[in-house]
Amino acid sequence: MAELSALAERTRPVAASRTRLLPVVPALAGLLPDGGLRRGATLTVGRPDDDGALSLALSLVAAASASGSWCALVGHPGLGAVAAADLGIDLGRLALLPRPGAAWAEATAAVLEGVDLVVLCPPFAPRQAMARRLVARARERKAVLIVVPGRAGWPEPPDLQLRVDGTSWEGVDAGRGHLRRRQLTVTVAGRRAAARPTHHRLWLPGPDGAAAADDPLDPAA
């Protein structure tokens, strides 16, 4: 935990920025009511076994990372640095805690002290009081908490929920060729301006490996 405290101190000047919104790549701006990630907000993105959910969660932090914000990935043992870089995350401003153990909530709270964005995959279902403390910590520190919840879900209602409703790959024809890009259908719902669900299509990965926009879907669909 001492190492996490040191990280928080080293990154605090960036986390203390008064910018209200953190940027996202243009392909994802249409998913968010404000066109960016509002500081202090909590988002949930699919589940760990949802095809594309983790890639979507990581893509949400790419633009902020590239523009100078620190981010942390907590509880993602199967994720490598190369995969994060392919999605546009600046590895020089990335903290990895792949196996935080039983103290994962305490580790996440410590990281929220100093970074701008945290992508969290809880190793087991948190109690509501535990989740509520992390949401409150993110709000207090004006950080963004992005949760990829387990099968039991996330017990605290998020400000915004992104659900991956469908995926399809392109590039293989009659058993030949290479997978080139994946289309995701994403439903977004939440509080206030996001109270009415909206539906979106995007490519992740797109032709260059990062997120790419597609035609929007009818919000009433």
C-alpha positions as a Markdown table, in Angstrom:
| # | Residue | x | y | z |
|---|---|---|---|---|
| 1 | Met | 0.0 | 0.0 | 0.0 |
| 2 | Ala | 3.0 | 2.3 | 0.5 |
| 3 | Glu | 3.7 | 2.1 | -3.2 |
| 4 | Leu | 0.2 | 3.1 | -4.0 |
| 5 | Ser | 0.5 | 6.1 | -1.7 |
| 6 | Ala | 3.7 | 7.2 | -3.5 |
| 7 | Leu | 1.9 | 6.9 | -6.8 |
| 8 | Ala | -0.9 | 9.1 | -5.5 |
| 9 | Glu | 1.5 | 11.8 | -4.4 |
| 10 | Arg | 3.4 | 11.7 | -7.7 |
| 11 | Thr | 0.3 | 12.1 | -9.9 |
| 12 | Arg | -1.7 | 14.5 | -7.6 |
| 13 | Pro | -1.0 | 17.7 | -9.7 |
| 14 | Val | -2.7 | 16.1 | -12.7 |
| 15 | Ala | -5.6 | 14.7 | -10.7 |
| 16 | Ala | -6.1 | 18.1 | -9.2 |
| 17 | Ser | -6.9 | 19.7 | -12.6 |
| 18 | Arg | -10.1 | 21.7 | -12.6 |
| 19 | Thr | -11.1 | 20.6 | -16.1 |
| 20 | Arg | -14.7 | 19.5 | -15.7 |
| 21 | Leu | -14.6 | 16.9 | -18.5 |
| 22 | Leu | -11.9 | 14.4 | -19.5 |
| 23 | Pro | -11.7 | 13.8 | -23.3 |
| 24 | Val | -12.5 | 10.6 | -25.1 |
| 25 | Val | -11.7 | 9.6 | -28.7 |
| 26 | Pro | -14.2 | 11.0 | -31.2 |
| 27 | Ala | -15.7 | 7.6 | -32.0 |
| 28 | Leu | -16.9 | 7.3 | -28.3 |
| 29 | Ala | -18.0 | 10.9 | -27.7 |
| 30 | Gly | -21.5 | 10.2 | -29.0 |
| 31 | Leu | -22.0 | 7.6 | -26.3 |
| 32 | Leu | -21.6 | 10.1 | -23.5 |
| 33 | Pro | -24.2 | 12.8 | -22.7 |
| 34 | Asp | -21.5 | 15.5 | -22.2 |
| 35 | Gly | -19.2 | 14.2 | -25.1 |
| 36 | Gly | -16.6 | 13.4 | -22.5 |
| 37 | Leu | -16.0 | 11.8 | -19.1 |
| 38 | Arg | -17.4 | 13.9 | -16.3 |
| 39 | Arg | -15.0 | 14.1 | -13.3 |
| 40 | Gly | -16.4 | 12.4 | -10.2 |
| 41 | Ala | -18.6 | 10.1 | -12.2 |
| 42 | Thr | -18.9 | 6.3 | -12.0 |
| 43 | Leu | -19.6 | 4.2 | -15.1 |
| 44 | Thr | -20.2 | 0.5 | -15.5 |
| 45 | Val | -19.3 | -1.3 | -18.8 |
| 46 | Gly | -20.7 | -4.7 | -19.5 |
| 47 | Arg | -19.3 | -7.7 | -17.8 |
| 48 | Pro | -15.8 | -9.3 | -18.0 |
| 49 | Asp | -17.1 | -12.1 | -20.2 |
| 50 | Asp | -19.0 | -9.8 | -22.6 |
| 51 | Asp | -17.2 | -9.7 | -25.9 |
| 52 | Gly | -15.8 | -6.2 | -26.3 |
| 53 | Ala | -16.7 | -4.8 | -22.8 |
| 54 | Leu | -13.1 | -4.6 | -21.5 |
| 55 | Ser | -11.9 | -3.1 | -24.8 |
| 56 | Leu | -14.6 | -0.5 | -24.6 |
| 57 | Ala | -13.8 | 0.4 | -21.0 |
| 58 | Leu | -10.1 | 0.8 | -21.8 |
| 59 | Ser | -10.9 | 2.8 | -25.0 |
| 60 | Leu | -12.8 | 5.3 | -22.8 |
| 61 | Val | -9.6 | 6.3 | -21.1 |
| 62 | Ala | -7.3 | 6.4 | -24.1 |
| 63 | Ala | -7.7 | 10.1 | -25.1 |
| 64 | Ala | -7.4 | 11.4 | -21.5 |
| 65 | Ser | -4.3 | 9.3 | -21.1 |
| 66 | Ala | -2.8 | 10.6 | -24.3 |
| 67 | Ser | -3.5 | 14.1 | -23.2 |
| 68 | Gly | -1.6 | 13.8 | -19.9 |
| 69 | Ser | -4.0 | 12.2 | -17.4 |
| 70 | Trp | -2.8 | 9.3 | -15.3 |
| 71 | Cys | -5.0 | 6.1 | -15.3 |
| 72 | Ala | -4.9 | 2.8 | -13.5 |
| 73 | Leu | -6.2 | -0.7 | -14.3 |
| 74 | Val | -7.1 | -2.7 | -11.2 |
| 75 | Gly | -7.9 | -6.4 | -11.3 |
| 76 | His | -7.2 | -7.3 | -15.0 |
| 77 | Pro | -4.7 | -10.2 | -14.7 |
| 78 | Gly | -5.0 | -11.1 | -18.4 |
| 79 | Leu | -4.3 | -7.7 | -19.8 |
| 80 | Gly | -0.9 | -6.9 | -21.2 |
| 81 | Ala | 0.7 | -3.5 | -21.8 |
| 82 | Val | 0.8 | -4.1 | -25.6 |
| 83 | Ala | -3.0 | -4.5 | -25.6 |
| 84 | Ala | -3.4 | -1.3 | -23.7 |
| 85 | Ala | -1.1 | 0.6 | -26.0 |
| 86 | Asp | -2.9 | -0.7 | -29.1 |
| 87 | Leu | -6.1 | 0.9 | -27.7 |
| 88 | Gly | -4.3 | 4.3 | -27.4 |
| 89 | Ile | -3.3 | 4.3 | -23.7 |
| 90 | Asp | 0.0 | 6.1 | -22.9 |
| 91 | Leu | 2.0 | 3.4 | -21.0 |
| 92 | Gly | 4.0 | 6.1 | -19.4 |
| 93 | Arg | 0.9 | 7.3 | -17.5 |
| 94 | Leu | -0.5 | 3.9 | -16.7 |
| 95 | Ala | -0.5 | 2.0 | -13.4 |
| 96 | Leu | -1.2 | -1.7 | -13.5 |
| 97 | Leu | -2.5 | -3.6 | -10.4 |
| 98 | Pro | -3.4 | -6.9 | -12.1 |
| 99 | Arg | -3.8 | -9.0 | -8.9 |
| 100 | Pro | -4.7 | -6.7 | -6.0 |
| 101 | Gly | -5.9 | -9.6 | -3.8 |
| 102 | Ala | -8.4 | -9.5 | -1.0 |
| 103 | Ala | -7.6 | -5.8 | -0.4 |
| 104 | Trp | -8.7 | -4.8 | -3.9 |
| 105 | Ala | -11.1 | -2.2 | -2.6 |
| 106 | Glu | -8.5 | -0.6 | -0.4 |
| 107 | Ala | -6.1 | -0.6 | -3.3 |
| 108 | Thr | -8.6 | 1.0 | -5.6 |
| 109 | Ala | -9.4 | 3.7 | -3.0 |
| 110 | Ala | -5.7 | 4.5 | -2.6 |
| 111 | Val | -5.2 | 4.8 | -6.4 |
| 112 | Leu | -8.2 | 7.1 | -6.7 |
| 113 | Glu | -6.4 | 9.5 | -4.4 |
| 114 | Gly | -4.0 | 10.4 | -7.2 |
| 115 | Val | -5.1 | 9.3 | -10.7 |
| 116 | Asp | -7.7 | 10.8 | -13.0 |
| 117 | Leu | -9.2 | 7.5 | -14.2 |
| 118 | Val | -9.5 | 4.0 | -12.8 |
| 119 | Val | -10.7 | 0.9 | -14.7 |
| 120 | Leu | -11.7 | -1.7 | -12.1 |
| 121 | Cys | -12.7 | -5.3 | -12.5 |
| 122 | Pro | -13.6 | -6.5 | -9.0 |
| 123 | Pro | -12.4 | -10.0 | -8.3 |
| 124 | Phe | -15.5 | -10.8 | -6.4 |
| 125 | Ala | -18.9 | -9.2 | -5.8 |
| 126 | Pro | -18.5 | -6.2 | -3.5 |
| 127 | Arg | -20.9 | -5.4 | -0.7 |
| 128 | Gln | -23.0 | -2.3 | -1.3 |
| 129 | Ala | -21.2 | -0.4 | 1.4 |
| 130 | Met | -17.9 | -1.1 | -0.2 |
| 131 | Ala | -19.0 | 0.0 | -3.6 |
| 132 | Arg | -20.6 | 3.1 | -2.2 |
| 133 | Arg | -17.3 | 4.1 | -0.5 |
| 134 | Leu | -15.5 | 3.8 | -3.8 |
| 135 | Val | -18.1 | 5.8 | -5.7 |
| 136 | Ala | -17.9 | 8.5 | -3.0 |
| 137 | Arg | -14.1 | 8.5 | -3.2 |
| 138 | Ala | -14.1 | 9.0 | -6.9 |
| 139 | Arg | -16.6 | 11.8 | -6.5 |
| 140 | Glu | -14.6 | 13.4 | -3.8 |
| 141 | Arg | -11.3 | 13.2 | -5.7 |
| 142 | Lys | -13.0 | 14.2 | -9.0 |
| 143 | Ala | -11.7 | 11.1 | -10.6 |
| 144 | Val | -13.6 | 8.8 | -13.1 |
| 145 | Leu | -14.3 | 5.2 | -11.9 |
| 146 | Ile | -15.1 | 2.8 | -14.7 |
| 147 | Val | -16.2 | -0.6 | -13.4 |
| 148 | Val | -16.3 | -3.8 | -15.5 |
| 149 | Pro | -18.4 | -5.8 | -13.0 |
| 150 | Gly | -18.4 | -9.5 | -12.4 |
| 151 | Arg | -21.4 | -11.8 | -12.8 |
| 152 | Ala | -23.0 | -10.6 | -9.6 |
| 153 | Gly | -23.0 | -7.1 | -10.9 |
| 154 | Trp | -22.2 | -3.8 | -9.2 |
| 155 | Pro | -24.5 | -3.0 | -6.3 |
| 156 | Glu | -24.4 | 0.8 | -6.5 |
| 157 | Pro | -26.3 | 2.5 | -9.3 |
| 158 | Pro | -23.8 | 4.2 | -11.7 |
| 159 | Asp | -24.1 | 7.6 | -13.2 |
| 160 | Leu | -23.8 | 5.9 | -16.6 |
| 161 | Gln | -24.2 | 2.3 | -17.8 |
| 162 | Leu | -22.8 | 1.1 | -21.1 |
| 163 | Arg | -24.0 | -2.4 | -22.1 |
| 164 | Val | -22.6 | -4.4 | -25.0 |
| 165 | Asp | -25.7 | -5.9 | -26.6 |
| 166 | Gly | -24.1 | -7.5 | -29.7 |
| 167 | Thr | -20.9 | -8.1 | -31.5 |
| 168 | Ser | -19.9 | -9.2 | -35.0 |
| 169 | Trp | -16.5 | -9.6 | -36.7 |
| 170 | Glu | -15.5 | -8.9 | -40.3 |
| 171 | Gly | -12.6 | -10.2 | -42.3 |
| 172 | Val | -13.0 | -13.9 | -42.5 |
| 173 | Asp | -14.7 | -15.2 | -45.7 |
| 174 | Ala | -15.4 | -18.9 | -46.1 |
| 175 | Gly | -12.8 | -19.8 | -43.5 |
| 176 | Arg | -10.1 | -17.6 | -45.1 |
| 177 | Gly | -8.6 | -14.3 | -44.3 |
| 178 | His | -8.0 | -12.4 | -41.1 |
| 179 | Leu | -10.3 | -10.8 | -38.6 |
| 180 | Arg | -10.0 | -7.1 | -39.4 |
| 181 | Arg | -12.6 | -5.3 | -37.2 |
| 182 | Arg | -15.4 | -5.9 | -34.7 |
| 183 | Gln | -18.7 | -4.1 | -34.6 |
| 184 | Leu | -20.3 | -3.5 | -31.2 |
| 185 | Thr | -23.9 | -2.5 | -30.5 |
| 186 | Val | -23.9 | -0.5 | -27.3 |
| 187 | Thr | -26.8 | 0.6 | -25.2 |
| 188 | Val | -26.2 | 3.6 | -22.9 |
| 189 | Ala | -28.5 | 4.6 | -20.0 |
| 190 | Gly | -28.0 | 6.4 | -16.7 |
| 191 | Arg | -29.1 | 9.4 | -14.7 |
| 192 | Arg | -30.3 | 12.9 | -15.6 |
| 193 | Ala | -29.5 | 13.5 | -19.3 |
| 194 | Ala | -28.9 | 9.8 | -19.9 |
| 195 | Ala | -32.2 | 8.7 | -18.4 |
| 196 | Arg | -33.6 | 7.7 | -21.8 |
| 197 | Pro | -31.5 | 4.8 | -23.2 |
| 198 | Thr | -29.7 | 5.3 | -26.5 |
| 199 | His | -28.3 | 2.8 | -28.9 |
| 200 | His | -25.1 | 3.0 | -30.8 |
| 201 | Arg | -22.9 | 1.1 | -33.2 |
| 202 | Leu | -19.1 | 1.4 | -33.3 |
| 203 | Trp | -16.1 | -0.6 | -34.5 |
| 204 | Leu | -13.7 | -1.8 | -31.8 |
| 205 | Pro | -11.2 | -2.6 | -33.0 |
| 206 | Gly | -11.6 | -0.6 | -36.1 |
| 207 | Pro | -9.3 | -1.0 | -39.1 |
| 208 | Asp | -6.3 | 0.6 | -37.3 |
| 209 | Gly | -6.9 | -1.2 | -34.0 |
| 210 | Ala | -8.6 | 1.7 | -32.2 |
| 211 | Ala | -12.2 | 2.6 | -31.8 |
| 212 | Ala | -14.0 | 3.9 | -35.0 |
| 213 | Ala | -17.4 | 5.4 | -35.4 |
| 214 | Asp | -20.4 | 3.8 | -37.2 |
| 215 | Asp | -23.9 | 4.9 | -38.0 |
| 216 | Pro | -26.0 | 5.7 | -34.9 |
| 217 | Leu | -29.1 | 3.7 | -34.2 |
| 218 | Asp | -32.6 | 5.0 | -33.6 |
| 219 | Pro | -32.7 | 6.0 | -29.9 |
| 220 | Ala | -36.2 | 4.6 | -29.7 |
| 221 | Ala | -35.2 | 1.2 | -31.1 |
